[in-house]
Structure formats: structure tokens, C-alpha cells
Amino acid sequence: MIKPSLPKGFRDHLPAEGHKREFILSAIQDAFHRYGFQKLETPLFESMKTLTEKYGEEGDQLLFKVLRSGDFLQKANQEALQAGDSRALAHSICENGLRYDLTVPLARVVVQHQSDIQFPFRRYQIGPVFRADRPQKGRYRQFTQCDADIVGSSSWVGDAEVLKLYAEVFESLGLKVAIRVNHRKLMQGMLQHLSLSEQSTAVLGALDKMDKIGEKGVYKALIGLGITENVIDEFMAWVKQSDFTIVHNEAMQEGRDRLEKIIKVLGDAVQFDASLARGLDYYTGMVVEVVSSELEFGSIGGGGRYDELTKVFGGQNLPGVGISFGLDRIVDVMDALERWPNESDGKPLILFVHFDEPGMAKGWEYVQKLRCMGIPAELYPDIAKAKKQLKYADQRGFTYVAMLGDDELSSNTIMVKFLDQGSQRSMTFDELLTALNTES
């Protein structure tokens, strides 16, 4: 007998959690619509050519690769197979992979369908992404991202808009957050000032892990890159300061000027953080990360500007900026803070129970009428004892139970039990309708 189980890092979402997710998604989608973003859908699969070399070496290692169909070993790189070179072998036997994020597929779409899209293209997409990461608290191998991007404009206004969107959504959810921002030009300029430009990818990669390995871990990683201690000390001192107006060259001045415009319109809604690196290779300008101000949990959102991503697909260079809400982590944070709205807001409204075929038929009639009026209603599907049907109603959390026995059928009435109040009374259908309209 097979014991039912899921692979590590994957989860089922039962109805109770599904309701929580819908509550958050409703707030996010409402903001997306108010800001004029259009919905886009892309496949879960992308070609490996699309996915690789977009996320850095570490990101490439976290891609879920899909074996070619049929006898995949026929097209395998035999030299790599014999040598045990897993990376080269994977290139020959894996043609597609599961998407790592929603941004790279977006870049493919805007190049592939450029003639069918109006720019600036304001798109949103909500869907699962996959990373072969080590599962741990708040880190899953499948999780849902909720992205909003503006492609086709390099204006600072786009940066400010997506940051403002962040602030509005988290406020509507009742969460206190810190929206931390930095600019890649500031970081690149500082590395240039320290003669570290050639090692910028490795340095930023180490800095991006500061939340995991701490300041000492970053220092050790930089020592491992052969950087002298005095240079590391100057870099780390800059990373820990909070003044983005400090500039040493033109690159830093460009980053400062962009951040000044953003912070001028958003004020205290965002805060500068020189240590914020964002590990993905495609970021070129403003970068952002959102964390809870109420508990330590890691990021619940992130994004930034990517002005050169579409070039890798051979199309016209189309600058873009985007953000992503981490739905699964937001659920975890709201669970930990017990920040959910009144439980009754999500309760099912009314269940019709019955004890014979005539009662079932009458219940069916009433349920259809209520649904046509936009009132959620359910009919218990089986003829069963009252105790069983009422237990189901209690477990599901219904507000009302409408009972249809012989007396009710003969008098054309309904015995309505108010489960929240522990009372009941006989009502006509019109009286019930009035009560339900008041409730909903």
C-alpha cells in the first residue's frame, strides 16, 4: 500500500487556508486593477534556453529541469555521461524547465509578441513558480508570486508607482512593513570606487546573503575573493550607513538622482538600505525588498528595475520595472501575527437540510432561487438523519440552517436555525430572503 505524501517543499492548501489566500489575493488584484495593470498568463514550462543564464550561477542550479520525452538517453551527451558532468549532461537531456519566476517569461513575451502589445505595457500575473531550493521555514519549492511590471518606459515614475502599490496593498492588509530600496548604480559606483568592478557579481552575491550568513559571513566571503581588509572595511562601512547622497563618481550620482526623485514623492513610505543587493543578475537600477516590521521573517516581496533583460532574446531593448508579492510568505506572516479579519466574513451562509425526496426537491427549488439572487446557498446532497446534517453544518460554519420537514412542506414554511444565536423560528421564503439580504 502506498502511503500518500508530497515531495519536500510542496504543500496542499485546504479550504481554510484557501480562504486566507483568496483574502490576500483580492487585496492585491484590486490594487493591480486600480493601477491599470493588465492580466497576462504564461505556461508553467519554458525552454531551458529561455531560463538559463538569467538568474546567475546559483539561480541556474535551482532550476527544475524536465527530461525530454521518450528515450532521452539517445540524445544524451555521451562524453558528459561518461565523465559524470551533470551540468553538460542536463543540457543534452533536458529541453524544458519549470519557470523560476514570472519576470523572465514576461521578457520573452514582450519580445515575441511585441507587435501585439501597447507600450508602456502594464502587466500583472499571478501564478506558481518553482525553485529546487532546500525546504525550510518560509522557503518552499513551489510558491505563488503576484507580479506587477511596467515595460517600455525608463522613467522614475514607474519605479515610484510600483513602490506606492506595495505600500497601499500592505496597508489594506493591516500589515506594518519596511519597504527597503537601493540602486544598482550606487552599488556599482561604490565597487568602481574601490576598484572591485570586475568582482561585482561575486561581491553582490555575497552581500545578498547577509540575512542568512550575517555580517561576519559576508566579510569572510569577501576575504575569500582575495579582497584586502582595508577595502572590505570601507565597503562594509558604506553598506551600513543610511545616506544615499554620498557619491564618488558619475554612476553613484545617477543612482542618487533617481532615488531622490522616488523618495521625494513617497517620503517615509520607503527607506534607503545600502546593504540591499537583490541577487538576480538582471537588475540594473532601483531594487526593493519588503519585510515585516513586526516580526523577523525574511522578505515578503521584492523586485526592481531591469533595463536590459529583453536584449538577451534578440529584440529591441525594452526597459522595465516590476515587483512581486510572495503570497505564501504573506500568509505565514499574517498567521503568526493573527492578523486575519473577523472569521464570520468568510463563513458559508445557509444550508438546506431535508429528510425525504419531497424535502430534497423543495430544497433544490429554494437553493436555485437564492443563487439566482446572488445569495450563496447549499443543499445537503443526501437524505440523512438530522444529527448528521446539523453536524456537517456546524463543522462547515454555516450561519443558518433551513430545515424542510413534513410540517414545513405542508405549511409552505421553513424552520430556520440561527446557529450563531442558538435559536430557531418558522419563516416564509420571503421572510428568509429579507434576513439573508440583511446578513449578506
KOLVO-27837 format. One line per field, with one value per residue (C-alpha): residue in three letters; chain; x, y, z. Coordinates in pm, 1 decimal. Example, Ala and Ser with C-alpha at 12.3 -4.5 7.8 and 13.67 -1.06 7.14 Angstrom:
residu	c(ALA, SER)
chaine	c(A, A)
xx	c(1230.0, 1367.0)
yy	c(-450.0, -106.0)
zz	c(780.0, 714.0)
This chain:
residu	c(MET, ILE, LYS, PRO, SER, LEU, PRO, LYS, GLY, PHE, ARG, ASP, HIS, LEU, PRO, ALA, GLU, GLY, HIS, LYS, ARG, GLU, PHE, ILE, LEU, SER, ALA, ILE, GLN, ASP, ALA, PHE, HIS, ARG, TYR, GLY, PHE, GLN, LYS, LEU, GLU, THR, PRO, LEU, PHE, GLU, SER, MET, LYS, THR, LEU, THR, GLU, LYS, TYR, GLY, GLU, GLU, GLY, ASP, GLN, LEU, LEU, PHE, LYS, VAL, LEU, ARG, SER, GLY, ASP, PHE, LEU, GLN, LYS, ALA, ASN, GLN, GLU, ALA, LEU, GLN, ALA, GLY, ASP, SER, ARG, ALA, LEU, ALA, HIS, SER, ILE, CYS, GLU, ASN, GLY, LEU, ARG, TYR, ASP, LEU, THR, VAL, PRO, LEU, ALA, ARG, VAL, VAL, VAL, GLN, HIS, GLN, SER, ASP, ILE, GLN, PHE, PRO, PHE, ARG, ARG, TYR, GLN, ILE, GLY, PRO, VAL, PHE, ARG, ALA, ASP, ARG, PRO, GLN, LYS, GLY, ARG, TYR, ARG, GLN, PHE, THR, GLN, CYS, ASP, ALA, ASP, ILE, VAL, GLY, SER, SER, SER, TRP, VAL, GLY, ASP, ALA, GLU, VAL, LEU, LYS, LEU, TYR, ALA, GLU, VAL, PHE, GLU, SER, LEU, GLY, LEU, LYS, VAL, ALA, ILE, ARG, VAL, ASN, HIS, ARG, LYS, LEU, MET, GLN, GLY, MET, LEU, GLN, HIS, LEU, SER, LEU, SER, GLU, GLN, SER, THR, ALA, VAL, LEU, GLY, ALA, LEU, ASP, LYS, MET, ASP, LYS, ILE, GLY, GLU, LYS, GLY, VAL, TYR, LYS, ALA, LEU, ILE, GLY, LEU, GLY, ILE, THR, GLU, ASN, VAL, ILE, ASP, GLU, PHE, MET, ALA, TRP, VAL, LYS, GLN, SER, ASP, PHE, THR, ILE, VAL, HIS, ASN, GLU, ALA, MET, GLN, GLU, GLY, ARG, ASP, ARG, LEU, GLU, LYS, ILE, ILE, LYS, VAL, LEU, GLY, ASP, ALA, VAL, GLN, PHE, ASP, ALA, SER, LEU, ALA, ARG, GLY, LEU, ASP, TYR, TYR, THR, GLY, MET, VAL, VAL, GLU, VAL, VAL, SER, SER, GLU, LEU, GLU, PHE, GLY, SER, ILE, GLY, GLY, GLY, GLY, ARG, TYR, ASP, GLU, LEU, THR, LYS, VAL, PHE, GLY, GLY, GLN, ASN, LEU, PRO, GLY, VAL, GLY, ILE, SER, PHE, GLY, LEU, ASP, ARG, ILE, VAL, ASP, VAL, MET, ASP, ALA, LEU, GLU, ARG, TRP, PRO, ASN, GLU, SER, ASP, GLY, LYS, PRO, LEU, ILE, LEU, PHE, VAL, HIS, PHE, ASP, GLU, PRO, GLY, MET, ALA, LYS, GLY, TRP, GLU, TYR, VAL, GLN, LYS, LEU, ARG, CYS, MET, GLY, ILE, PRO, ALA, GLU, LEU, TYR, PRO, ASP, ILE, ALA, LYS, ALA, LYS, LYS, GLN, LEU, LYS, TYR, ALA, ASP, GLN, ARG, GLY, PHE, THR, TYR, VAL, ALA, MET, LEU, GLY, ASP, ASP, GLU, LEU, SER, SER, ASN, THR, ILE, MET, VAL, LYS, PHE, LEU, ASP, GLN, GLY, SER, GLN, ARG, SER, MET, THR, PHE, ASP, GLU, LEU, LEU, THR, ALA, LEU, ASN, THR, GLU, SER)
chaine	c(A, A, A, A, A, A, A, A, A, A, A, A, A, A, A, A, A, A, A, A, A, A, A, A, A, A, A, A, A, A, A, A, A, A, A, A, A, A, A, A, A, A, A, A, A, A, A, A, A, A, A, A, A, A, A, A, A, A, A, A, A, A, A, A, A, A, A, A, A, A, A, A, A, A, A, A, A, A, A, A, A, A, A, A, A, A, A, A, A, A, A, A, A, A, A, A, A, A, A, A, A, A, A, A, A, A, A, A, A, A, A, A, A, A, A, A, A, A, A, A, A, A, A, A, A, A, A, A, A, A, A, A, A, A, A, A, A, A, A, A, A, A, A, A, A, A, A, A, A, A, A, A, A, A, A, A, A, A, A, A, A, A, A, A, A, A, A, A, A, A, A, A, A, A, A, A, A, A, A, A, A, A, A, A, A, A, A, A, A, A, A, A, A, A, A, A, A, A, A, A, A, A, A, A, A, A, A, A, A, A, A, A, A, A, A, A, A, A, A, A, A, A, A, A, A, A, A, A, A, A, A, A, A, A, A, A, A, A, A, A, A, A, A, A, A, A, A, A, A, A, A, A, A, A, A, A, A, A, A, A, A, A, A, A, A, A, A, A, A, A, A, A, A, A, A, A, A, A, A, A, A, A, A, A, A, A, A, A, A, A, A, A, A, A, A, A, A, A, A, A, A, A, A, A, A, A, A, A, A, A, A, A, A, A, A, A, A, A, A, A, A, A, A, A, A, A, A, A, A, A, A, A, A, A, A, A, A, A, A, A, A, A, A, A, A, A, A, A, A, A, A, A, A, A, A, A, A, A, A, A, A, A, A, A, A, A, A, A, A, A, A, A, A, A, A, A, A, A, A, A, A, A, A, A, A, A, A, A, A, A, A, A, A, A, A, A, A, A, A, A, A, A, A, A, A, A, A, A, A, A, A, A, A, A, A, A, A, A, A, A, A, A, A, A, A, A, A, A, A, A, A, A, A, A, A, A, A, A, A, A)
xx	c(0.0, 131.8, 134.3, 4.2, 264.4, 400.9, 756.9, 950.7, 893.1, 542.3, 212.1, -160.8, -384.0, -702.8, -1018.6, -942.4, -606.3, -752.2, -988.4, -692.2, -509.1, -818.2, -843.7, -487.4, -523.5, -837.3, -647.6, -357.2, -573.6, -787.0, -473.3, -348.0, -675.0, -682.5, -331.8, -428.4, -231.3, -349.2, -356.1, -105.8, -76.8, 226.2, 297.4, 449.6, 715.3, 974.7, 1257.9, 1591.8, 1735.1, 1488.7, 1558.0, 1934.6, 2189.3, 1926.3, 1949.2, 2320.4, 2510.4, 2333.8, 1993.5, 2069.1, 2141.4, 1792.1, 1607.5, 1374.6, 1468.4, 1230.1, 1362.1, 1294.5, 1006.0, 1078.2, 1423.7, 1606.9, 1941.2, 1951.8, 2031.1, 2248.7, 2597.2, 2790.3, 3115.8, 2939.4, 2768.1, 3097.5, 3272.7, 2993.4, 2949.1, 2590.9, 2562.6, 2665.0, 2453.7, 2145.8, 2180.9, 2153.7, 1867.0, 1652.9, 1485.2, 1241.8, 1212.0, 963.3, 959.0, 1180.3, 996.9, 746.1, 983.0, 1191.3, 876.4, 746.2, 1061.7, 1016.4, 651.7, 717.7, 984.8, 788.3, 459.3, 598.4, 376.6, 61.4, 138.9, 84.7, 375.1, 430.5, 292.2, 143.6, 103.7, 21.9, 48.8, -30.0, 87.2, 314.9, 691.2, 940.6, 1287.6, 1489.7, 1589.4, 1641.9, 1298.6, 1282.2, 1051.9, 914.4, 1105.2, 916.2, 993.3, 660.1, 518.7, 288.3, 413.7, 190.2, 379.2, 316.8, 553.0, 576.7, 773.4, 870.6, 949.6, 1268.5, 1102.8, 1144.8, 766.2, 732.4, 966.9, 760.7, 431.3, 521.4, 660.3, 342.2, 142.9, 337.5, 257.0, -115.6, -158.7, 18.2, -172.4, -500.8, -393.5, -320.7, 49.4, 326.4, 620.4, 951.8, 991.8, 1368.2, 1520.4, 1864.7, 2000.3, 2234.6, 2414.3, 2504.2, 2643.1, 2826.2, 2968.8, 3091.9, 3254.8, 3413.3, 3543.0, 3702.2, 3841.3, 3613.2, 3413.5, 3546.7, 3431.6, 3095.5, 2883.7, 3061.1, 3060.5, 2689.3, 2617.9, 2791.6, 2615.5, 2277.5, 2326.8, 2380.5, 2041.7, 2144.0, 2514.0, 2542.4, 2798.6, 3083.2, 2984.7, 2989.2, 3328.9, 3464.9, 3324.1, 3489.4, 3820.9, 3780.7, 3759.2, 4105.7, 3988.7, 4208.6, 4079.0, 4102.0, 3891.6, 3637.7, 3621.4, 3544.5, 3283.6, 3111.8, 3112.4, 2929.6, 2687.2, 2590.2, 2531.8, 2194.4, 2292.7, 2234.0, 2360.4, 2724.4, 2876.0, 3225.0, 3162.3, 2906.1, 2748.2, 2673.2, 2542.3, 2299.6, 2172.7, 2139.7, 1943.3, 1693.8, 1641.8, 1597.9, 1302.7, 1142.8, 1186.7, 1063.8, 718.2, 695.9, 854.1, 859.4, 681.6, 1024.9, 1366.4, 1714.1, 1918.0, 2269.6, 2304.2, 2015.8, 2165.4, 1892.9, 2082.1, 1925.5, 2165.2, 1913.0, 1856.3, 2009.2, 1853.8, 1628.5, 1592.4, 1338.5, 1262.7, 970.6, 997.8, 761.6, 824.5, 652.6, 849.2, 1162.5, 1064.7, 1265.2, 1128.0, 759.8, 811.2, 1085.9, 1170.2, 1346.5, 1434.5, 1570.3, 1651.1, 1843.1, 1662.6, 1479.9, 1807.8, 1901.1, 1604.7, 1731.3, 1463.7, 1460.5, 1579.8, 1269.6, 1336.0, 1117.4, 1047.8, 847.6, 761.5, 643.8, 428.1, 519.5, 170.6, 282.0, 506.4, 240.8, 3.7, 270.3, 324.9, -47.7, -82.6, 198.7, 50.0, -309.4, -395.9, -694.0, -1031.4, -1338.6, -1387.3, -1756.8, -1662.3, -1575.3, -1846.3, -2084.0, -2431.8, -2715.8, -2755.2, -3089.2, -3143.8, -3421.0, -3538.3, -3704.8, -3736.9, -4009.4, -3793.7, -3490.5, -3694.3, -3821.3, -3471.0, -3337.9, -3600.7, -3513.6, -3138.5, -3169.9, -3382.1, -3129.7, -2832.6, -3009.1, -3038.0, -2665.0, -2704.1, -2471.6, -2670.4, -2612.9, -2833.7, -2723.7, -2684.6, -2806.7, -3113.8, -2975.6, -3064.0, -3092.4, -2796.9, -2561.2, -2673.3, -2652.5, -2305.9, -2193.8, -2344.1, -2161.0, -1827.6, -1855.1, -1953.0, -2285.3, -2471.7, -2819.7, -2970.6, -3305.3, -3494.3, -3759.9, -3965.4, -4323.2, -4471.6, -4273.9, -4367.9, -4739.8, -4742.9, -4505.0, -4271.3, -3909.3, -3775.2, -3462.7, -3196.2, -2969.3, -2651.1, -2466.5, -2752.9, -2868.4, -3230.0, -3479.0, -3811.0, -4051.2, -4034.8, -4178.8, -3938.5, -3983.6, -3903.2, -3594.1, -3489.8, -3512.7, -3297.4, -3034.7, -3016.5, -2956.6, -2679.8, -2502.2)
yy	c(0.0, 344.4, 598.5, 931.2, 1205.3, 1511.4, 1580.6, 1800.0, 2169.4, 2126.7, 2177.5, 2127.6, 2425.2, 2304.5, 2521.6, 2708.3, 2824.3, 2873.4, 3131.4, 3315.7, 3314.5, 3446.6, 3730.3, 3841.1, 3787.2, 4000.6, 4294.2, 4252.0, 4214.7, 4511.5, 4727.0, 4586.3, 4681.9, 5030.1, 5092.1, 4984.6, 4660.4, 4401.5, 4029.0, 3800.4, 3422.9, 3217.9, 2841.9, 2670.8, 2535.5, 2744.5, 2625.3, 2586.3, 2840.1, 3092.6, 3008.1, 2963.4, 3242.3, 3488.7, 3430.0, 3388.7, 3065.9, 2992.3, 3054.4, 2818.7, 2543.7, 2588.4, 2537.1, 2237.8, 2067.2, 1839.7, 1532.9, 1502.1, 1267.7, 917.4, 766.4, 1079.5, 898.2, 867.8, 1239.3, 1244.5, 1389.4, 1064.1, 1233.4, 1416.0, 1092.3, 905.3, 1191.5, 1237.9, 1602.2, 1654.9, 2010.1, 1925.9, 1609.4, 1805.9, 2038.9, 1740.8, 1551.7, 1839.8, 2065.9, 2249.0, 2350.2, 2485.2, 2863.4, 3010.3, 3342.6, 3543.3, 3816.6, 3621.5, 3476.7, 3835.3, 3944.7, 3659.5, 3755.7, 4123.6, 4035.2, 3750.2, 3945.8, 4296.2, 4394.9, 4294.8, 4486.4, 4855.1, 5015.1, 5103.4, 4756.5, 4739.4, 4371.3, 4166.3, 3792.2, 3559.6, 3201.8, 2932.2, 2932.6, 2659.0, 2651.8, 2344.6, 2507.1, 2340.0, 2349.3, 2534.2, 2771.6, 3027.2, 2872.2, 2637.9, 2465.6, 2575.5, 2911.3, 3173.1, 3506.4, 3806.0, 4034.4, 4381.6, 4522.2, 4824.8, 4750.3, 5005.8, 5305.9, 5403.9, 5684.5, 5705.6, 5738.1, 5363.0, 5293.2, 5517.1, 5363.2, 5004.9, 5110.5, 5303.6, 4995.1, 4794.8, 5049.1, 5052.6, 4674.9, 4606.1, 4887.9, 4735.7, 4400.4, 4564.3, 4476.8, 4709.8, 4668.2, 4822.8, 4890.4, 4894.7, 5042.1, 5073.3, 5142.5, 4923.7, 5232.1, 5331.2, 4985.4, 4960.5, 5307.8, 5217.9, 4899.2, 5104.4, 5349.6, 5054.8, 4901.4, 4597.7, 4627.6, 4301.6, 4117.4, 4292.3, 3979.5, 3783.1, 4076.2, 4146.5, 3774.2, 3762.5, 4077.7, 3938.2, 3656.4, 3888.5, 3799.2, 3431.8, 3442.9, 3772.8, 4048.7, 3819.6, 3568.4, 3837.7, 3958.5, 3604.5, 3558.7, 3881.6, 3772.5, 3451.9, 3660.6, 3797.9, 4145.6, 4326.4, 4401.0, 4778.8, 4770.2, 4539.7, 4771.7, 5072.1, 4878.2, 4743.6, 5089.6, 5223.6, 4931.6, 5005.4, 5380.6, 5527.5, 5829.6, 5767.2, 6116.3, 6013.5, 5987.7, 5925.0, 5910.2, 5953.7, 5612.0, 5687.5, 6030.6, 5871.9, 5633.2, 5911.9, 6133.6, 5853.7, 5770.8, 6138.6, 6165.6, 5848.9, 5938.9, 6294.0, 6167.7, 5866.6, 6014.5, 5784.1, 5505.4, 5377.3, 5368.1, 5353.6, 5042.4, 5033.6, 4663.6, 4561.8, 4381.0, 4152.3, 3856.2, 3828.2, 3930.7, 4114.2, 4414.3, 4739.0, 5021.5, 5059.0, 4742.3, 4686.6, 4436.9, 4430.3, 4285.5, 4278.9, 4547.9, 4333.1, 4007.1, 3863.3, 3651.3, 3743.8, 3917.5, 3904.2, 4097.3, 4217.8, 4349.0, 4622.8, 4777.4, 4566.7, 4781.4, 4524.9, 4193.0, 4186.8, 4224.5, 3864.2, 3749.8, 3939.0, 4204.7, 4579.2, 4683.5, 4749.1, 4887.7, 4759.1, 4770.4, 4531.1, 4397.6, 4066.8, 3979.8, 3649.2, 3514.2, 3211.8, 3417.0, 3684.3, 3408.7, 3286.0, 3636.8, 3701.8, 3363.3, 3445.5, 3788.5, 3659.0, 3947.0, 3792.2, 3968.7, 3854.9, 3482.9, 3533.0, 3727.6, 3403.1, 3175.2, 2994.9, 3142.2, 2887.4, 2510.4, 2345.8, 2011.1, 1759.7, 1410.6, 1265.8, 1312.9, 1584.0, 1779.9, 1745.7, 1866.5, 2171.9, 2245.2, 2229.1, 2485.4, 2726.5, 2697.9, 2779.3, 3086.7, 3217.2, 3160.0, 3345.7, 3640.7, 3627.3, 3470.4, 3174.3, 2866.3, 2491.5, 2182.6, 1877.7, 1618.0, 1305.0, 1203.0, 1159.0, 1194.9, 1546.0, 1488.2, 1409.9, 1708.0, 1950.5, 1821.6, 1896.9, 2248.0, 2310.4, 2181.1, 2398.6, 2703.3, 2790.9, 3089.7, 2948.5, 2603.4, 2580.2, 2264.0, 2114.7, 1850.8, 1734.7, 2029.9, 2283.1, 2124.5, 2117.1, 2480.7, 2611.6, 2745.8, 2692.4, 2621.9, 2836.6, 2765.3, 3060.8, 2871.7, 3175.4, 3254.9, 2903.4, 2988.5, 2898.1, 3015.3, 2937.8, 3171.3, 3209.3, 3215.2, 3594.3, 3646.0, 3427.7, 3626.6, 3951.5, 3803.7, 3676.4, 4007.3, 4180.6, 3931.0, 3943.9)
zz	c(0.0, -95.5, 186.1, 48.7, 74.9, -103.8, -217.7, 24.6, -28.9, -175.8, 6.5, -28.8, 50.5, 219.1, 212.9, 538.3, 406.6, 60.5, 206.7, 359.5, 28.1, -150.4, 102.4, 24.1, -349.8, -351.4, -199.3, -442.7, -752.8, -653.7, -642.5, -972.9, -1139.9, -985.8, -1116.0, -1468.9, -1492.3, -1746.9, -1679.2, -1853.6, -1837.5, -1945.0, -1933.5, -1632.0, -1869.9, -2051.6, -2270.6, -2095.8, -2341.3, -2201.5, -1838.6, -1816.2, -1766.0, -1638.1, -1263.4, -1207.1, -1149.0, -819.9, -974.6, -1262.6, -1009.9, -862.5, -1190.5, -1210.9, -1537.1, -1729.2, -1911.3, -2282.9, -2359.6, -2485.2, -2474.8, -2361.6, -2338.9, -2718.6, -2738.7, -2428.7, -2440.4, -2408.5, -2311.8, -2028.9, -1924.9, -1904.9, -1728.5, -1475.7, -1584.4, -1464.7, -1595.6, -1951.9, -1940.7, -1829.1, -2129.6, -2363.3, -2197.9, -2067.8, -2320.5, -2091.5, -1728.2, -1475.7, -1454.3, -1182.3, -1168.2, -1373.1, -1494.2, -1746.1, -1910.3, -1930.4, -2111.7, -2358.9, -2414.8, -2487.0, -2743.2, -2901.1, -2918.2, -2944.7, -3237.8, -3044.7, -2724.2, -2648.2, -2466.1, -2192.3, -2114.3, -1765.4, -1689.5, -1384.5, -1342.4, -1053.2, -1054.1, -913.0, -963.7, -880.8, -727.0, -629.4, -303.3, 33.7, 204.5, 534.6, 721.3, 475.4, 183.5, -48.2, -377.0, -521.4, -423.3, -569.6, -696.3, -767.8, -1006.6, -1148.3, -1412.8, -1639.5, -1957.7, -2220.5, -2000.3, -1821.4, -1621.4, -1244.9, -1228.4, -1292.1, -1000.8, -773.2, -887.4, -805.6, -467.5, -391.2, -491.8, -233.0, 38.5, -41.0, -51.0, 277.3, 446.2, 323.7, 472.8, 807.6, 796.9, 908.3, 670.4, 579.6, 206.6, 165.7, -151.4, -306.3, -653.6, -852.9, -987.1, -631.6, -563.5, -894.8, -844.1, -496.7, -627.8, -906.5, -645.9, -462.0, -785.7, -745.6, -1068.3, -1210.7, -898.2, -873.8, -934.3, -662.4, -418.1, -463.9, -437.9, -100.2, 19.0, -85.9, 166.2, 463.4, 616.2, 610.8, 698.5, 884.6, 853.7, 960.2, 692.6, 424.3, 548.6, 528.8, 177.8, 60.1, 212.3, 12.1, -304.6, -233.1, -134.5, 115.9, 464.2, 432.0, 113.9, 280.2, 581.6, 360.1, 163.2, 475.8, 635.8, 328.8, 333.6, 695.3, 650.4, 552.9, 342.0, -28.6, -117.6, -67.9, -417.7, -552.8, -929.7, -1207.6, -1156.8, -791.9, -887.0, -1134.9, -868.4, -614.6, -855.2, -929.3, -563.3, -475.5, -714.8, -579.7, -213.3, -276.3, -382.9, -147.9, 166.0, 467.3, 278.4, 170.4, 335.4, 186.8, 267.1, 123.2, 209.6, -19.4, -319.5, -465.6, -608.7, -955.5, -1231.1, -1446.5, -1215.0, -1341.6, -1136.2, -832.7, -624.2, -349.2, -76.6, 166.8, 516.8, 812.3, 1074.7, 1337.4, 1329.6, 1174.4, 879.3, 570.7, 263.3, 169.1, -153.9, -383.2, -725.4, -912.6, -1246.3, -1533.5, -1836.7, -2041.1, -1988.7, -2324.0, -2515.9, -2438.3, -2650.9, -2954.3, -2957.8, -2916.3, -2572.5, -2362.5, -2012.1, -1733.4, -1362.2, -1151.9, -809.2, -671.7, -370.7, -206.2, -134.3, 70.3, 296.0, 346.9, 463.5, 705.8, 844.4, 889.1, 1060.1, 1300.7, 1376.9, 1385.5, 1156.0, 978.3, 958.6, 1152.9, 1091.7, 1011.7, 698.0, 524.0, 663.8, 428.7, 466.7, 456.4, 427.0, 338.8, 511.2, 436.4, 528.0, 216.0, -159.6, -140.0, 105.2, -121.3, -420.8, -230.6, -102.6, -458.4, -565.1, -282.9, -337.3, -707.9, -631.3, -377.5, -606.8, -889.6, -648.1, -574.9, -229.7, -157.4, -56.4, -34.6, -36.6, 162.6, -116.0, 67.7, 261.7, 612.4, 980.1, 1118.8, 1354.6, 1065.8, 857.8, 1150.6, 1241.6, 885.6, 910.5, 1237.1, 1105.0, 794.0, 997.9, 833.9, 973.9, 901.0, 856.6, 674.8, 774.9, 547.4, 730.0, 679.2, 872.3, 671.5, 338.3, 425.7, 550.9, 282.0, 550.6, 650.5, 1000.5, 1020.9, 1283.7, 1372.0, 1459.5, 1594.4, 1831.5, 1919.3, 1832.1, 1561.6, 1416.6, 1135.5, 836.9, 488.8, 197.5, 162.7, 531.5, 495.1, 189.1, 388.2, 666.3, 422.4, 237.8, 569.8, 656.4, 319.3)
